[in-house]
Amino acid sequence: MTKDVLISISGLHFGAGEDNAEGEPVEIITPAAYYLKNDRHYVLYDEVVEGVPGTVKNTIKIIGDSLFEVRKSGIANARMVFEKGRMNMTAYQTPYGEMMVGIHTRDITTEVAEESIHVHISYALDINSEPLSDCEIDVSIRPVHGAVQERLSQISES
């Protein structure tokens, strides 16, 4: 895969213990840089937080189906680790204060192809030991040229 990629992160967040039919959708699509080193996939991208000046620099590390890690630095700082069947805690620093975030990962699946990577993660999130939400996210990483061509064909078909 090329260095210049688009990353798409989409998913649903459900209130802890609530009916999954009322999930809150979340989606981000942004340019990123991709690297493969020692059989580990790395994706680097900047995130703009609405209503807050500055950016968050994100580094994603993917190791097969066993680990998905997001390191955030800038106006927010955290190291979020997703490991199948495990619970990981992280101090999540924001401009509004710090909180302890618990990530209870139920499942991770990773599909790596020559021109794409797709990761699906199912997890529960708690803040300061209080259940917050059940989450499902999908992460897709594709070369910029492939993503643009796909979008153009979608537009021409409609």
N, C-alpha and C positions, 0 to 999 in steps of 0.2 A: 504494500500500500504506500501511497505517496505521503510526503510530510504534510502537505496542505489538505486538511479534511474539514468536514462539517460534522459537528456532534449534535445529535438530537436526544434530549432527555425528556421523556414524557411519562406520565403516570397518574395514579389516583391516590388520594389520601382520604381515608375514612376515619371518622371519629371512633375512638376505642370503644368497642362493644356495640357500635351502631350497625344498622342494615347497610350492606355494601352497595345497595342501589343508589345511595345518595352520596357517592364519592365526589370529592373536589378535584377537578382536573388541574394538572400542572404541566407546562411544556416550555422548553427552552430549545432554540436552535441557534447555533453560533459557530463561527469559524474557529478552528483549533489547529494545533500542531501535533503530529503523531510521530512516535518513535518506538522502535522495537529494540530492546536491549536485554540480553541474557534470558530469552524466552518470556520476557515481561513486556506488556504493552503499556505505553505511557501516552496520555493525551493531556495537553496543556491548553487552557483557554481562560479568558477573562470574562467575568460576570459583572454586569451593572445591576445595582440594587436600586429599585425605584424609590425616589424620595430621599436618597442618601448620597452625598457626594463621594466620589471615589469608586474604586472597583475591588473585586475579590479575584485574586489569582488562584485558579484551580488546577491541581495536578491529579489526574486519575491514574492509578496503577491497577492493571488487571493481570491476575495470575490464574489462568485456566478457569475451572469452575470453583476454585477454592477460595479466592480472595478478590475483593473489589475494594479499593481504598481511594478516598477523596481527601486531599490535603487542601485546605483553604488558607490563604494569607492575604492580608490587606485590611479592609474595613471589617472583615470577619475572619476569625482564625479558628481552625478546628482540624482534627484528623479523624475522619469518619471511616471505620473499618467494618466491612460486611464480610462475615465468614459463615458459611452454611452451618446451621445448628448451634451457633454460638451467640453470646451476648457480649457486646463491646461497649465500653463507656468512653466518652470524650468530653473534655471541657470545651464548650462552644462559646467563643468570645464574639460579641457584637458591639456596635456603638452604644447599645442600650444597657449593656451589662453581660455578665457571664452566666451560663447555665450548664448543668450536667445533662448530657444527652445519652440515653441508652438505646442501642440499636440491637434488636433481637432478630437476627436473620434466619428466616425459615428456609429459603431456597435461593440458589443462584444457578442460572444456566448461561453458558457462554458459547456462542457460535462464531468461530473465526474462519473467514474465507479470504481468498486472495485480495479482494477489493472491499471487504467490509468486516465489521465486528458488530455483533449484537449481543447485548447482555440483558437478562431479565432478572430482577431481584424482588423478592417478596419478604417484607420485614415489618416488625412492630417498632414503634418509636415511643420513648417516654422522655419526659422532661423533669429533671429533679425528682426522679423515682415515681412520677405520676404518669400512668398510661395516657398517651396523647392521641395516637392514630395508628391504624394499620395501613400499610403502603405497598403499592405495586409500582415499580418503575421499569421502563424499557430504555436502554441506551443504545443508540445506533451511531456508528462511526463509519463514514464513507468518504472517499476522495472528493474534493470539491467538484472536479469535472464530472464525475458520475452523478453526484447529487443534483447539479444544475441541469444536466441532460434529462434526468428523471423528472424533475419539476417541469421542464419545458414540454415534455411529452404529455404530462398530466394536463397542462394548460391547453395544449392543442387538441386533446381528446374531448374537452368540455365545451 
